[in-house]
Amino acid sequence: MFCGSCMHDNTWARAMIDRGVEVSLLPAYTPVRVDEPNLSQQRVFLGGINIYLAARSRIWRAMPRFMTRLLDHPWVINFSTKFAVSNDAHDLGELTLALLAGEQGPEKAAVHELVTYFTNHLKPNVICFSNALMVGVLKTLRQQFRGKLYCVLQGDDIFLEELVEPYRSQALDIMRKRVQEFDGIIVHSKYYRDFMADYLAIPLEKFHVIPLGIDMTGHTGMPGERRFDEFTIGYFARICPEKGLHVLMEAFDLLHARQPRAKLRVGGYLGPRDQTYFQKLSLRANGWDDAFAHIGSPETHAEKVAFLSSLDVLSVPTTYREPKGLYVLEALANGTPVVQPRHGSFPEMLEQTRGGTLVEPDNPQALATALEELLLQKERRLQYAREGYDLVRQHYGLEEMARRSIEIFSSND
């Protein structure tokens, strides 16, 4: 699947490299998949298949590394995901605790291999982890590494809250203790800073807010009327309950009854876990004729831009409090305004960009009303599109993200 965090981390690394910083992007668990030039190394650390087998089998843990390393090859991991591989947090409680145990648990060999690569090969000044689930590495790493250690929080709570008990409480307790060992914590919104300070009991002074950044190159959509005879609403995110597609489809049902020229186009990755969810939603669309279409998951940047540029408005009404929301920035970068729930990072984004409107979360009627207002009020819709197009470039480009990152990572404080 395309992962928003991986995609942003890849862009983030490139933004700093373009400004003269030496950056190595190391995949953990699975290879990085992006729709732009991939800067990550081909080697995968803490490979997902080996992590699973080591946690489940003492025999596997005792096998020589030269025999197990093959399963960390990106081709093998990618091939395995075509079959019944679950990334559902409900199924991953034991595995999460095994990983959090680090050098004390079944992943000891993988932890030492990663630390050795850091200290003997890369020898960086700064290491930045992409999520707090990596805290199991910290004790061993601190014994050999004298540089700064940072962690990016970008949805860790969402994963943890899906774990079943007692795994959730145990994992949260471990993370609250170990995350204090980082020199700094990075987030992409003030909302998430305040939320995670409380959730993981981290002092506010440890946080640094670095704005999200997207490369505006290739985002060629422009503000303007798409088609006068249609009004096309788009959804572009992973197809799953937490992203709120069911809320949007219920709202569209209400809207389409009043405004037959409205269309709904849905794009994004659909994994095995959520097939049944989407099939049930598709039954609702049977009475809409050609007003509904599922376009699948665009594979290239150009296909994504073409989709976003074809929309009159984008809405991804998440049921959780979104800490990032790259799809909002990408829509605005192509002149497409948005309608989003009034929670998470969305109020900050729309305050900065003025590229859309906010509605009450989990309220299909409110969402339908907001969409209908934009359908009927063309000038208001185009104003959102124009302001969002200009201001997303001003506040969410690569320059500010790179400048702030370099400032933090090079600090001696």
C-alpha positions as CSV (number, residue, x, y, z in Angstrom):
1,M,0.0,0.0,0.0
2,F,1.0,3.6,-0.3
3,C,1.6,4.9,3.2
4,G,1.1,8.6,3.8
5,S,3.8,8.7,6.5
6,C,6.3,6.9,4.3
7,M,5.5,9.2,1.4
8,H,6.0,12.3,3.5
9,D,9.2,11.0,5.1
10,N,10.6,10.4,1.6
11,T,9.7,14.0,0.5
12,W,11.1,15.3,3.8
13,A,14.4,13.5,3.3
14,R,14.7,14.9,-0.3
15,A,13.9,18.4,0.9
16,M,16.9,18.3,3.3
17,I,19.2,16.6,0.8
18,D,18.4,19.3,-1.8
19,R,19.7,21.8,0.8
20,G,23.0,20.1,1.3
21,V,22.2,17.7,4.2
22,E,23.4,14.1,4.1
23,V,20.3,12.0,4.8
24,S,19.9,8.2,4.8
25,L,16.3,6.9,4.7
26,L,16.1,3.3,6.2
27,P,13.0,1.2,5.7
28,A,11.8,-0.7,8.7
29,Y,9.3,-3.6,8.6
30,T,8.5,-3.2,4.9
31,P,9.9,-1.5,1.9
32,V,8.9,2.1,1.2
33,R,6.4,2.6,-1.6
34,V,6.0,6.1,-3.0
35,D,4.7,7.8,-6.2
36,E,7.9,10.0,-6.5
37,P,11.6,9.1,-6.8
38,N,12.3,6.6,-3.9
39,L,15.2,7.7,-1.8
40,S,15.1,4.9,0.7
41,Q,17.8,2.2,0.9
42,Q,16.9,-1.1,-0.6
43,R,17.8,-2.9,2.6
44,V,14.9,-3.4,5.1
45,F,15.7,-3.5,8.8
46,L,13.4,-5.3,11.3
47,G,11.8,-7.0,8.3
48,G,8.2,-7.8,9.0
49,I,8.3,-11.5,8.1
50,N,11.3,-12.1,10.3
51,I,9.9,-10.1,13.1
52,Y,6.7,-12.2,13.0
53,L,8.6,-15.5,12.9
54,A,11.0,-14.6,15.6
55,A,8.2,-13.6,17.9
56,R,6.4,-16.8,17.3
57,S,9.2,-19.5,17.1
58,R,12.2,-20.2,19.3
59,I,13.5,-22.4,16.5
60,W,13.4,-19.5,14.1
61,R,15.2,-17.3,16.6
62,A,18.0,-19.8,16.9
63,M,18.6,-20.0,13.2
64,P,21.8,-18.4,11.7
65,R,21.3,-14.9,10.4
66,F,22.6,-15.8,6.9
67,M,19.6,-18.2,6.6
68,T,16.9,-15.8,7.8
69,R,18.2,-12.6,6.0
70,L,16.7,-13.7,2.7
71,L,13.2,-12.9,4.1
72,D,14.2,-9.3,4.6
73,H,14.7,-8.8,0.9
74,P,12.2,-6.2,-0.4
75,W,11.1,-8.5,-3.2
76,V,10.2,-11.2,-0.7
77,I,8.3,-8.9,1.6
78,N,6.4,-7.3,-1.3
79,F,5.5,-10.7,-2.7
80,S,4.3,-12.0,0.6
81,T,1.8,-9.0,1.0
82,K,-0.1,-10.4,-2.0
83,F,-1.4,-13.1,0.2
84,A,-3.2,-13.2,3.6
85,V,-1.0,-10.9,5.5
86,S,-2.7,-8.8,8.2
87,N,-1.6,-5.4,9.3
88,D,-4.8,-5.0,11.5
89,A,-3.8,-3.7,14.9
90,H,-6.4,-6.0,16.4
91,D,-4.2,-9.0,15.5
92,L,-0.9,-7.5,16.4
93,G,-0.9,-7.3,20.2
94,E,1.7,-9.9,20.9
95,L,3.9,-8.8,18.0
96,T,3.8,-5.2,19.2
97,L,5.0,-6.2,22.7
98,A,7.7,-8.3,21.2
99,L,9.0,-5.4,19.3
100,L,8.8,-2.9,22.2
101,A,10.8,-5.3,24.3
102,G,13.8,-4.7,22.1
103,E,17.0,-6.2,23.3
104,Q,15.1,-7.9,26.1
105,G,12.8,-9.8,23.7
106,P,12.7,-12.1,20.7
107,E,13.8,-9.4,18.3
108,K,17.2,-9.0,20.1
109,A,19.2,-10.0,17.0
110,A,17.3,-7.6,14.7
111,V,17.8,-4.8,17.2
112,H,21.6,-5.4,17.4
113,E,21.9,-5.6,13.6
114,L,20.2,-2.2,13.2
115,V,22.3,-0.6,15.9
116,T,25.5,-2.0,14.4
117,Y,24.5,-0.6,11.0
118,F,24.0,2.9,12.6
119,T,27.2,2.9,14.6
120,N,29.7,1.1,12.4
121,H,28.4,2.0,8.9
122,L,26.3,5.2,8.8
123,K,27.8,7.0,11.8
124,P,25.2,9.8,11.7
125,N,25.1,12.9,13.9
126,V,21.3,12.5,14.4
127,I,18.9,9.6,14.2
128,C,15.2,10.2,13.8
129,F,12.7,7.4,14.2
130,S,9.4,7.6,12.2
131,N,7.3,6.3,15.0
132,A,7.4,5.5,18.8
133,L,7.0,1.8,18.2
134,M,10.8,1.8,17.7
135,V,11.5,2.6,21.3
136,G,12.7,-1.0,21.9
137,V,15.9,-0.1,20.1
138,L,16.8,2.8,22.4
139,K,18.6,1.1,25.2
140,T,21.1,-0.7,23.0
141,L,21.4,2.3,20.7
142,R,22.2,4.7,23.7
143,Q,25.0,2.4,24.8
144,Q,26.8,2.9,21.4
145,F,25.6,6.2,19.9
146,R,26.4,9.6,21.3
147,G,24.4,11.7,18.9
148,K,20.9,13.2,19.2
149,L,17.8,10.9,19.0
150,Y,14.5,12.2,17.8
151,C,11.1,10.6,17.1
152,V,8.3,11.7,14.8
153,L,4.8,11.0,16.1
154,Q,2.3,10.7,13.2
155,G,-0.5,8.4,14.2
156,D,1.0,6.2,16.9
157,D,-2.1,6.6,19.1
158,I,-4.4,5.3,16.3
159,F,-2.5,2.0,16.1
160,L,-2.3,1.6,19.9
161,E,-6.0,2.3,20.4
162,E,-6.9,-0.5,18.0
163,L,-4.9,-3.1,20.1
164,V,-7.1,-5.3,22.3
165,E,-6.5,-5.6,26.0
166,P,-4.3,-6.3,27.8
167,Y,-1.9,-5.6,24.9
168,R,-3.0,-1.9,24.5
169,S,-2.4,-1.0,28.2
170,Q,0.9,-2.9,28.3
171,A,2.2,-1.3,25.1
172,L,1.1,2.2,26.2
173,D,2.8,1.8,29.5
174,I,6.1,0.7,27.9
175,M,6.0,3.6,25.4
176,R,5.2,6.2,28.0
177,K,8.4,5.2,29.9
178,R,10.7,4.7,27.0
179,V,9.7,7.7,24.8
180,Q,11.2,10.0,27.5
181,E,14.6,8.9,26.3
182,F,14.4,10.8,23.1
183,D,16.1,14.2,22.9
184,G,13.1,15.6,21.1
185,I,9.7,14.8,19.7
186,I,8.6,16.0,16.3
187,V,5.0,16.5,15.2
188,H,3.4,18.2,12.2
189,S,0.6,20.1,14.0
190,K,0.0,21.9,17.2
191,Y,-3.1,19.8,17.8
192,Y,-1.1,16.6,17.8
193,R,1.6,18.2,20.0
194,D,-0.9,18.9,22.7
195,F,-2.7,15.6,22.3
196,M,0.4,13.4,22.4
197,A,1.9,15.4,25.3
198,D,-1.0,14.2,27.3
199,Y,-1.4,10.8,25.8
200,L,2.3,9.7,26.3
201,A,3.0,12.0,29.3
202,I,5.7,13.9,27.4
203,P,6.7,17.4,28.6
204,L,5.6,20.1,26.1
205,E,9.1,21.5,26.0
206,K,10.4,18.3,24.3
207,F,8.2,18.9,21.2
208,H,9.1,20.6,17.9
209,V,6.4,21.4,15.4
210,I,7.6,21.0,11.8
211,P,4.9,21.8,9.2
212,L,4.0,19.2,6.6
213,G,5.5,19.9,3.2
214,I,4.7,18.7,-0.3
215,D,6.7,19.2,-3.5
216,M,4.5,21.5,-5.6
217,T,6.3,20.3,-8.8
218,G,3.9,18.3,-10.9
219,H,0.8,19.5,-9.1
220,T,-0.5,21.1,-12.2
221,G,-4.2,21.4,-11.5
222,M,-5.6,24.9,-11.4
223,P,-8.6,26.6,-9.7
224,G,-11.6,26.8,-12.0
225,E,-14.9,25.3,-13.0
226,R,-14.4,21.6,-13.9
227,R,-17.7,20.8,-15.7
228,F,-20.7,23.0,-15.7
229,D,-23.2,20.1,-16.0
230,E,-21.7,18.0,-13.2
231,F,-20.5,18.5,-9.6
232,T,-17.9,15.9,-8.7
233,I,-17.1,15.1,-5.1
234,G,-14.0,13.1,-4.5
235,Y,-12.6,10.9,-1.8
236,F,-8.9,10.1,-1.9
237,A,-7.4,8.1,1.0
238,R,-7.1,4.6,2.2
239,I,-10.5,2.9,2.0
240,C,-11.3,2.0,5.6
241,P,-13.8,2.9,8.4
242,E,-11.5,5.3,10.2
243,K,-11.1,7.4,7.1
244,G,-14.9,7.9,7.1
245,L,-15.9,6.8,3.6
246,H,-19.2,5.5,5.0
247,V,-20.0,9.0,6.4
248,L,-19.3,10.5,3.0
249,M,-21.5,8.0,1.2
250,E,-24.4,8.6,3.6
251,A,-24.0,12.3,3.0
252,F,-23.9,11.8,-0.7
253,D,-27.1,9.7,-0.6
254,L,-28.8,12.7,1.0
255,L,-27.3,15.2,-1.5
256,H,-27.9,13.1,-4.6
257,A,-31.6,12.9,-3.8
258,R,-31.7,16.8,-4.0
259,Q,-29.0,17.4,-6.6
260,P,-29.0,14.6,-9.2
261,R,-26.1,16.2,-11.1
262,A,-23.8,15.4,-8.2
263,K,-21.2,12.7,-8.7
264,L,-19.0,10.8,-6.3
265,R,-15.6,9.4,-7.3
266,V,-13.7,7.3,-4.8
267,G,-9.9,6.6,-5.0
268,G,-7.4,5.0,-2.6
269,Y,-5.8,1.8,-1.5
270,L,-8.2,-1.0,-0.5
271,G,-6.6,-3.7,1.5
272,P,-7.9,-7.3,2.3
273,R,-9.0,-6.2,5.8
274,D,-11.5,-3.7,4.4
275,Q,-12.9,-5.5,1.4
276,T,-16.1,-6.5,3.2
277,Y,-16.5,-2.9,4.5
278,F,-16.3,-1.5,1.0
279,Q,-18.6,-4.2,-0.5
280,K,-21.3,-3.2,2.0
281,L,-20.9,0.4,1.1
282,S,-21.0,-0.4,-2.7
283,L,-24.5,-1.9,-2.2
284,R,-25.7,1.6,-1.2
285,A,-24.5,3.0,-4.5
286,N,-26.6,0.6,-6.6
287,G,-29.4,3.1,-6.9
288,W,-27.1,5.9,-8.0
289,D,-26.5,4.6,-11.6
290,D,-23.4,6.4,-13.0
291,A,-23.3,8.9,-10.2
292,F,-20.8,6.7,-8.3
293,A,-17.5,5.2,-9.4
294,H,-14.5,3.6,-7.7
295,I,-11.4,4.5,-9.6
296,G,-9.0,2.2,-7.6
297,S,-5.6,3.4,-6.3
298,P,-3.7,5.7,-8.7
299,E,-0.2,4.2,-9.2
300,T,1.7,7.3,-10.3
301,H,1.9,10.9,-9.3
302,A,0.5,12.0,-12.7
303,E,-2.6,9.7,-12.2
304,K,-3.1,11.1,-8.7
305,V,-2.9,14.7,-9.9
306,A,-5.3,14.0,-12.8
307,F,-7.8,12.6,-10.4
308,L,-7.6,15.5,-7.9
309,S,-7.8,18.0,-10.8
310,S,-11.0,16.4,-12.0
311,L,-12.9,17.1,-8.7
312,D,-15.0,20.1,-7.7
313,V,-14.4,19.3,-4.0
314,L,-12.6,16.7,-1.9
315,S,-13.9,15.3,1.4
316,V,-12.3,12.6,3.6
317,P,-14.5,12.8,6.7
318,T,-12.2,10.9,9.1
319,T,-13.8,9.4,12.2
320,Y,-10.5,9.7,14.1
321,R,-8.6,12.9,14.8
322,E,-6.2,13.1,11.8
323,P,-2.7,14.1,12.8
324,K,-1.6,14.9,9.2
325,G,-3.9,15.0,6.2
326,L,-1.6,15.1,3.2
327,Y,-4.6,14.5,0.9
328,V,-6.0,18.0,1.9
329,L,-2.7,19.7,0.9
330,E,-2.5,17.8,-2.4
331,A,-6.1,18.7,-3.3
332,L,-5.5,22.3,-2.6
333,A,-2.3,22.3,-4.6
334,N,-4.4,21.3,-7.6
335,G,-7.0,23.9,-7.1
336,T,-9.6,21.6,-5.4
337,P,-11.3,22.9,-2.2
338,V,-12.1,20.6,0.7
339,V,-14.8,19.9,3.2
340,Q,-13.4,18.3,6.3
341,P,-14.5,17.4,9.9
342,R,-13.8,20.0,12.6
343,H,-11.2,18.1,14.5
344,G,-7.6,16.9,14.4
345,S,-5.2,18.9,12.2
346,F,-7.9,20.1,9.8
347,P,-8.8,23.3,11.6
348,E,-5.1,24.4,11.6
349,M,-4.8,23.5,7.9
350,L,-7.8,25.4,6.8
351,E,-7.0,28.4,9.0
352,Q,-3.6,28.6,7.2
353,T,-4.9,27.9,3.7
354,R,-8.5,29.1,3.7
355,G,-9.1,26.4,1.1
356,G,-12.4,25.0,2.4
357,T,-14.9,24.6,5.1
358,L,-15.3,22.5,8.3
359,V,-18.3,20.5,9.5
360,E,-19.4,18.7,12.6
361,P,-17.6,15.3,12.7
362,D,-19.6,12.1,12.1
363,N,-22.6,14.0,10.9
364,P,-23.7,13.1,7.3
365,Q,-26.5,15.7,7.3
366,A,-24.0,18.5,8.1
367,L,-21.6,17.2,5.5
368,A,-24.4,16.9,2.8
369,T,-25.5,20.5,3.6
370,A,-21.9,21.9,3.3
371,L,-21.4,20.0,0.0
372,E,-24.7,21.3,-1.4
373,E,-23.8,24.9,-0.5
374,L,-20.6,24.6,-2.5
375,L,-22.5,23.1,-5.4
376,L,-24.9,26.1,-5.4
377,Q,-22.4,28.8,-4.5
378,K,-19.9,28.7,-7.4
379,E,-18.1,31.9,-6.4
380,R,-17.6,30.8,-2.9
381,R,-16.2,27.4,-4.1
382,L,-13.8,29.1,-6.5
383,Q,-12.7,31.5,-3.8
384,Y,-11.8,28.5,-1.6
385,A,-10.0,27.0,-4.6
386,R,-8.0,30.1,-5.4
387,E,-7.0,30.9,-1.8
388,G,-6.1,27.3,-1.0
389,Y,-4.0,27.0,-4.2
390,D,-2.0,30.1,-3.3
391,L,-1.7,29.7,0.5
392,V,-0.8,26.0,0.4
393,R,2.2,26.9,-1.6
394,Q,3.1,29.7,0.9
395,H,2.8,27.6,4.1
396,Y,3.3,23.9,3.1
397,G,6.1,23.9,0.6
398,L,9.4,22.2,1.0
399,E,11.4,25.3,1.9
400,E,9.9,25.9,5.4
401,M,9.8,22.2,6.3
402,A,13.5,21.8,5.4
403,R,14.6,25.1,7.1
404,R,12.9,24.2,10.3
405,S,14.2,20.6,10.3
406,I,17.8,21.6,9.7
407,E,17.4,24.2,12.5
408,I,16.3,21.5,15.0
409,F,18.6,18.7,13.9
410,S,21.7,20.9,14.0
411,S,20.9,22.5,17.4
412,N,23.3,21.8,20.2
413,D,20.6,22.4,22.9
